[in-house]
Amino acid sequence: EWWYYTGNLATADGRRFGYQVTFFRIGVDPAPANPSRWAVRDLHMAHLAVT
């Protein structure tokens, strides 16, 4: 599953930029055999670009 946001930004002196940020969630194991609170159920990551 993933979510992304894009948009445009401008500085006070008129410079313009575009941005894109994406957040990812990867379901690894909804019910791991190990009941530990440290057991991995989901992995999360993100990436960002500004141009």
N, C-alpha and C positions, 0 to 999 in steps of 0.2 A: 504494500500500500504506500502511496506517496502523495504529498501535497506540494504544490509549488506556487510561488508568488512572483509576479513580475511587475515592473513599473518604471517610471521615469522620475528623475530627480533633477533639480536645478540649483546652482549656487547663487549667492547674492549678486555675483558679477556676471551671471548669465550663462555660465558653463553648464552643459546638459550631459546627463549620464543616464544609462539604462541599467537596471539590475534584475537579477533573477536569483531566487533562493529556493532550494528544493529540500524537503525533509522526507526521509525514507524510514519505513518500519518494516522489518522482515520478521515474520513469525517463525521462530525456530522450533519450538515444542510447547504446545499449550498445556500439557500435563506431563512434565518430566518425571522420570522414575525416581529421581532424587528429590525428596521433599524440602531440600535446603532453600532458604530465602535467597541464596546466592545462585541458584540454578538459573540458567539462561533460558528465558521464554521468548524474548524479543531482542532483536538488534536494531539500533537506531543510528542513523548517520545523516549528514547534511552536506550540501555544497552551495557555494555562493559565487556569483560572478558580477562584476561591475565593469561597464565599458564606457 
